[in-house]
Amino acid sequence: MAKKSLLIGLLSVFLFSFSSQQEVYICKGKSSKKYHKSNKCRGLSNCSTSIYKVSLNEARNAGRTACKIEY
């Protein structure tokens, strides 16, 4: 049982560190609420500002959610 708990713990740490290193794209316009896998996503086509590359954690901490076109 202890080995199973340790394995689950290590897997959780690995997955968390992987997601925190992932980079996504956001628009910093007033009505922007999503993050995108690609800077070519059609969800960014109406972006009125520049498109920025940020970490997934940064996007989530800013209240952004995943683009439904790509995710």
C-alpha positions in Angstrom: 0.0 0.0 0.0 2.8 2.4 0.8 4.4 1.8 -2.6 1.1 2.7 -4.3 0.8 5.9 -2.3 4.4 6.9 -3.1 3.8 6.2 -6.8 0.6 8.3 -6.9 2.5 11.1 -5.1 5.4 11.1 -7.5 3.0 11.0 -10.5 1.1 14.0 -9.2 4.3 16.0 -8.8 5.5 15.0 -12.3 2.2 16.0 -13.9 2.1 19.3 -12.0 5.6 20.3 -13.0 4.9 19.3 -16.6 1.8 21.5 -16.8 3.5 24.5 -15.1 6.3 24.4 -17.8 3.8 24.3 -20.7 3.5 27.6 -22.7 0.2 28.9 -24.1 -0.9 32.0 -26.0 -3.2 34.8 -24.8 -4.6 38.0 -26.0 -4.6 40.8 -23.5 -7.7 42.6 -24.9 -10.4 43.7 -22.4 -12.8 40.8 -23.2 -10.2 38.0 -23.6 -10.8 35.1 -21.3 -9.2 32.1 -23.0 -5.7 30.6 -23.5 -4.6 28.8 -26.7 -2.2 26.0 -27.7 -1.1 27.8 -30.8 -0.7 31.5 -31.8 -2.4 30.5 -35.1 -5.7 29.5 -33.4 -8.7 31.1 -35.0 -9.9 32.0 -31.5 -7.2 34.6 -31.5 -8.2 36.1 -34.9 -10.2 39.0 -33.3 -7.4 39.9 -30.9 -7.2 43.7 -30.8 -3.8 43.7 -29.0 -0.6 41.7 -29.4 -0.6 38.0 -28.7 1.6 36.9 -25.8 3.3 33.6 -24.9 2.9 32.8 -21.2 3.1 29.8 -19.0 0.0 27.7 -18.5 0.1 28.5 -14.7 0.3 32.2 -15.4 -2.7 32.0 -17.8 -4.8 30.0 -15.3 -3.8 32.3 -12.4 -5.1 35.2 -14.5 -8.5 33.5 -14.6 -8.1 32.2 -18.2 -9.7 29.0 -19.3 -8.9 26.7 -22.2 -10.0 27.6 -25.8 -12.8 25.2 -26.8 -11.5 25.1 -30.4 -8.2 23.6 -29.5 -8.9 21.7 -26.2 
